[in-house]
Structures are given as structure tokens and as C-alpha cells.
Amino acid sequence: MDSFSFDIRHLENGIILIVDCNPSPVPVYVTHDRKEDFYVRVGPGTRPLTTSEALNYIRNRF
């Protein structure tokens, strides 16, 4: 199973990129400036979780 796929659509007024992401079977962390962060998708957006929120989410999701 691929983690994500994308498609480029050409419209009259421009070009859009459609990204489709599949749920990961394991937690995935983002590392930036030697710091790990954990994010979740909420509707069309992404939200960082605090450490306690991430632990609770991981415990219930995986």
C-alpha cells in the first residue's frame, strides 16, 4: 500500500494538485530542528498535538 498519491489537474484558470494520503499503520513523527512533533488531520487541515494528546491518540488509534 502506498502512503500517498497525487494527481495534477489542468483547469481553465490554472493547475491544481490533488494529494490523497492513506492512514499509516504506525505513528509517524515530523522532525524539524532536532525536535519531533506529532500531527493529526482534522477535516481539511492539520493540527499539532501536545505530548499528552499524542500519547492518548496513539494509544487509542494504533
Contacts in CASP RR format, 6 or more apart in sequence:
PFRMAT RR
TARGET T0000
AUTHOR 0000-0000-0000
METHOD contacts of the structure
MODEL  1
MDSFSFDIRHLENGIILIVDCNPSPVPVYVTHDRKEDFYVRVGPGTRPLT
TSEALNYIRNRF
1 22 0 8 1.000
2 22 0 8 1.000
3 21 0 8 1.000
3 22 0 8 1.000
3 24 0 8 1.000
4 19 0 8 1.000
4 20 0 8 1.000
4 21 0 8 1.000
4 22 0 8 1.000
5 19 0 8 1.000
5 20 0 8 1.000
6 17 0 8 1.000
6 18 0 8 1.000
6 19 0 8 1.000
6 20 0 8 1.000
7 17 0 8 1.000
7 18 0 8 1.000
7 20 0 8 1.000
8 15 0 8 1.000
8 16 0 8 1.000
8 17 0 8 1.000
8 18 0 8 1.000
9 15 0 8 1.000
9 16 0 8 1.000
9 17 0 8 1.000
9 18 0 8 1.000
21 41 0 8 1.000
25 62 0 8 1.000
26 62 0 8 1.000
27 38 0 8 1.000
27 54 0 8 1.000
27 58 0 8 1.000
27 62 0 8 1.000
29 36 0 8 1.000
29 37 0 8 1.000
29 38 0 8 1.000
30 36 0 8 1.000
30 37 0 8 1.000
30 38 0 8 1.000
30 39 0 8 1.000
31 37 0 8 1.000
37 48 0 8 1.000
38 48 0 8 1.000
38 49 0 8 1.000
38 54 0 8 1.000
38 57 0 8 1.000
38 58 0 8 1.000
39 46 0 8 1.000
39 47 0 8 1.000
39 48 0 8 1.000
39 49 0 8 1.000
40 46 0 8 1.000
40 47 0 8 1.000
40 49 0 8 1.000
40 57 0 8 1.000
41 47 0 8 1.000
49 57 0 8 1.000
END
